[in-house]
Amino acid sequence: MNRIFRLTVCLVLLCCMAAPAQCAEVSAVLRKVQEVYAGMKDFRAAFEQKLFQRDSGVEEVRTGVLLFQKPLLVRWDTRTPRPELLMVTEREIWNYLPDEELAYRYPRAMAEDSRSLVQVVTGQSALDRDFDVESAQEEGDGRLIHLLLSPREPTTELTEAQIWIEPETFLIRKVVIMDFYGNTNTVELKEVKTNAGLRASDFQFTPPQGTEVEDHVEPSHPARRPLLN
């Protein structure tokens, strides 16, 4: 009986010792990530995005190019399977569907929520402020650092997130966002080039002539269409 008691005590002590160590390790990773993104002016990357609908079991795969420039200018240019442009400018957000000759205009504030996918993918989210963060390392993660993010104030669009970080550069390489309904939005970044010398013109958009514009900036037209869906 004494032996079992001693083993139990040892296990409890090990768990108590491991938790602070893991917490310290995660905090160190977050600090490094914050330093890296604070020190860059912009980046360019190719992306692969997978949108999975839980109810139907349908997954759509998209590819394209992502441009980001501080403080928060984004050009999310989907090339396949059909063209689509999401642009966060200094004043507003544009979502342009050239095949439909349709453009949606949204208030910039939609991209300024630090829990949004745009903020997380571009490294601008306040991870240690808005999320409880813990290691989620699995065998299949390889050399990437895998973290689980639980928002302290969940929204319908974000109830859980996961990020994978490259240990050599501390750049975010992959993000998975899960919404209230169990749908997931997975974005993997490739060929990331930091301080790429992007221009202001890369983040300007004017709807082409003949494009129908749905304006959701005015209070009488609330924004209901989720970004990046």
C-alpha positions as CSV (number, residue, x, y, z in Angstrom):
1,M,0.0,0.0,0.0
2,N,2.8,2.4,0.8
3,R,4.4,1.6,-2.5
4,I,1.2,2.5,-4.4
5,F,0.9,5.7,-2.4
6,R,4.5,6.7,-3.1
7,L,4.0,6.1,-6.9
8,T,0.8,8.2,-6.8
9,V,2.6,11.0,-5.1
10,C,5.4,10.8,-7.7
11,L,3.0,11.0,-10.6
12,V,1.2,14.0,-9.1
13,L,4.5,15.8,-8.6
14,L,5.6,15.0,-12.1
15,C,2.3,16.4,-13.5
16,C,2.7,19.5,-11.4
17,M,6.3,20.0,-12.6
18,A,5.4,19.3,-16.3
19,A,2.6,21.8,-16.5
20,P,4.6,25.0,-15.6
21,A,7.4,23.8,-17.9
22,Q,5.0,23.4,-20.8
23,C,3.4,26.7,-20.0
24,A,6.9,28.4,-20.0
25,E,7.8,26.8,-23.3
26,V,4.6,27.9,-25.0
27,S,5.0,31.5,-23.6
28,A,8.6,31.5,-25.1
29,V,7.3,30.5,-28.5
30,L,4.6,33.1,-28.5
31,R,7.1,35.7,-27.5
32,K,9.4,34.7,-30.4
33,V,6.4,34.8,-32.8
34,Q,5.5,38.3,-31.6
35,E,9.1,39.5,-32.0
36,V,9.3,38.2,-35.6
37,Y,6.1,39.7,-36.8
38,A,6.8,43.0,-35.0
39,G,10.1,43.2,-36.9
40,M,8.8,42.7,-40.4
41,K,7.2,45.3,-42.7
42,D,5.4,42.9,-45.1
43,F,5.3,39.4,-46.5
44,R,4.2,37.5,-49.6
45,A,3.2,33.8,-49.6
46,A,1.4,31.2,-51.7
47,F,-1.5,29.6,-49.9
48,E,-3.7,26.5,-50.0
49,Q,-7.0,26.9,-48.3
50,K,-9.4,24.1,-47.4
51,L,-13.0,24.9,-46.5
52,F,-14.8,21.9,-44.9
53,Q,-18.6,21.9,-44.4
54,R,-19.4,19.5,-41.6
55,D,-23.1,18.9,-42.4
56,S,-22.5,18.0,-46.1
57,G,-19.0,16.6,-45.7
58,V,-17.9,18.7,-48.7
59,E,-14.4,20.1,-48.8
60,E,-13.3,22.8,-51.3
61,V,-9.7,23.5,-51.9
62,R,-8.5,26.9,-53.0
63,T,-5.0,28.2,-53.9
64,G,-3.6,31.6,-54.5
65,V,-1.3,34.3,-53.3
66,L,-1.5,36.3,-50.0
67,L,0.1,39.7,-49.6
68,F,0.3,41.5,-46.2
69,Q,1.7,44.9,-45.3
70,K,1.6,46.6,-41.9
71,P,-0.3,47.9,-40.1
72,L,-3.1,45.8,-41.7
73,L,-3.3,45.8,-45.4
74,V,-4.2,42.4,-47.0
75,R,-4.6,41.1,-50.5
76,W,-6.0,37.6,-50.5
77,D,-6.0,36.6,-54.2
78,T,-7.6,33.3,-54.9
79,R,-6.6,31.8,-58.3
80,T,-8.2,28.3,-58.3
81,P,-10.7,26.8,-58.6
82,R,-12.2,30.2,-59.5
83,P,-10.9,33.7,-59.1
84,E,-11.8,35.7,-56.0
85,L,-10.2,38.7,-54.4
86,L,-10.4,39.8,-50.8
87,M,-8.8,43.2,-50.2
88,V,-8.3,44.9,-46.8
89,T,-7.5,48.5,-47.7
90,E,-6.8,51.5,-45.4
91,R,-10.5,52.4,-45.4
92,E,-12.6,49.3,-46.2
93,I,-12.7,45.7,-47.2
94,W,-13.6,44.5,-50.7
95,N,-14.6,41.0,-51.8
96,Y,-14.6,40.8,-55.6
97,L,-16.0,37.9,-57.6
98,P,-15.0,38.6,-61.2
99,D,-16.9,35.6,-62.7
100,E,-20.1,37.0,-61.3
101,E,-19.2,40.7,-61.9
102,L,-20.1,41.2,-58.2
103,A,-18.2,43.0,-55.4
104,Y,-19.1,43.2,-51.7
105,R,-17.9,46.2,-49.7
106,Y,-17.5,45.9,-45.9
107,P,-16.3,48.1,-43.0
108,R,-12.6,47.7,-42.2
109,A,-13.5,47.0,-38.6
110,M,-14.4,43.4,-39.6
111,A,-10.7,42.7,-40.2
112,E,-9.6,44.5,-37.1
113,D,-11.0,41.9,-34.6
114,S,-7.8,40.2,-33.3
115,R,-9.7,36.9,-33.3
116,S,-10.3,37.0,-37.1
117,L,-8.7,34.5,-39.5
118,V,-6.9,37.4,-41.2
119,Q,-5.4,38.6,-38.0
120,V,-4.2,35.1,-36.9
121,V,-2.8,34.2,-40.3
122,T,-0.8,37.4,-40.6
123,G,0.6,37.2,-37.1
124,Q,-1.2,40.3,-35.9
125,S,-3.6,38.6,-33.4
126,A,-3.0,39.1,-29.7
127,L,-2.6,35.4,-29.0
128,D,-1.7,35.6,-25.4
129,R,-4.4,38.2,-24.7
130,D,-7.4,36.8,-26.5
131,F,-6.7,33.1,-26.3
132,D,-5.8,30.4,-23.8
133,V,-2.8,28.7,-25.6
134,E,-1.5,25.2,-25.0
135,S,0.7,22.7,-26.8
136,A,-1.1,20.3,-29.1
137,Q,2.0,18.6,-30.5
138,E,1.3,15.3,-32.4
139,E,3.5,12.8,-34.1
140,G,2.4,13.9,-37.5
141,D,3.4,17.6,-36.9
142,G,7.0,16.9,-37.8
143,R,9.3,19.8,-36.9
144,L,6.5,22.3,-36.8
145,I,5.3,23.6,-33.4
146,H,1.6,22.9,-32.9
147,L,-0.5,25.1,-30.6
148,L,-4.2,25.0,-29.6
149,L,-5.9,28.3,-29.2
150,S,-9.1,28.6,-27.2
151,P,-10.7,32.0,-27.5
152,R,-11.6,33.6,-24.1
153,E,-14.6,35.1,-25.8
154,P,-15.7,32.6,-28.5
155,T,-17.8,33.9,-31.5
156,T,-20.0,32.0,-33.9
157,E,-17.2,32.2,-36.5
158,L,-14.4,31.1,-34.1
159,T,-14.7,28.6,-31.3
160,E,-11.3,27.0,-31.6
161,A,-8.1,27.5,-33.6
162,Q,-4.9,25.7,-34.2
163,I,-1.6,27.1,-35.5
164,W,1.6,25.5,-36.7
165,I,4.8,27.5,-36.4
166,E,8.1,26.9,-38.1
167,P,10.8,26.7,-35.3
168,E,13.6,28.1,-37.5
169,T,11.9,31.3,-38.4
170,F,8.9,31.4,-35.9
171,L,6.6,32.2,-38.9
172,I,3.1,30.8,-38.8
173,R,2.8,28.2,-41.5
174,K,-0.6,26.7,-41.0
175,V,-3.9,27.8,-39.3
176,V,-7.1,25.9,-38.7
177,I,-10.2,27.8,-37.6
178,M,-13.3,26.0,-36.4
179,D,-16.7,27.7,-36.1
180,F,-19.7,27.0,-33.9
181,Y,-21.1,24.5,-36.3
182,G,-18.0,22.4,-36.6
183,N,-17.0,23.8,-40.1
184,T,-13.3,24.3,-40.5
185,N,-11.2,26.8,-42.5
186,T,-7.6,25.6,-43.0
187,V,-4.9,27.8,-44.5
188,E,-1.4,26.6,-45.2
189,L,1.3,29.2,-46.2
190,K,4.1,28.3,-48.6
191,E,7.1,30.1,-50.1
192,V,6.8,32.8,-47.5
193,K,9.0,35.9,-48.3
194,T,9.2,38.5,-45.6
195,N,10.0,42.2,-46.2
196,A,9.2,41.6,-49.9
197,G,9.0,45.3,-50.7
198,L,5.3,45.4,-51.5
199,R,3.8,48.7,-52.9
200,A,0.8,50.7,-51.8
201,S,-0.8,50.0,-55.1
202,D,-0.9,46.3,-54.3
203,F,-3.6,47.1,-51.7
204,Q,-5.9,49.4,-53.8
205,F,-9.1,48.3,-55.5
206,T,-11.7,49.9,-57.7
207,P,-14.5,47.8,-59.0
208,P,-14.3,47.3,-62.8
209,Q,-16.9,49.0,-64.9
210,G,-20.1,46.9,-65.0
211,T,-19.5,45.4,-61.6
212,E,-22.5,45.2,-59.3
213,V,-21.6,46.5,-55.8
214,E,-23.3,45.3,-52.6
215,D,-22.5,47.9,-50.0
216,H,-22.4,46.7,-46.4
217,V,-20.7,49.7,-44.9
218,E,-23.8,51.8,-44.3
219,P,-25.8,50.9,-41.1
220,S,-28.9,50.2,-43.2
221,H,-27.0,47.3,-44.9
222,P,-25.4,45.2,-42.1
223,A,-22.5,43.0,-43.0
224,R,-23.6,39.4,-42.7
225,R,-21.4,37.5,-45.2
226,P,-18.4,36.0,-43.3
227,L,-15.0,36.9,-44.6
228,L,-13.0,34.2,-46.3
229,N,-15.9,31.8,-46.7
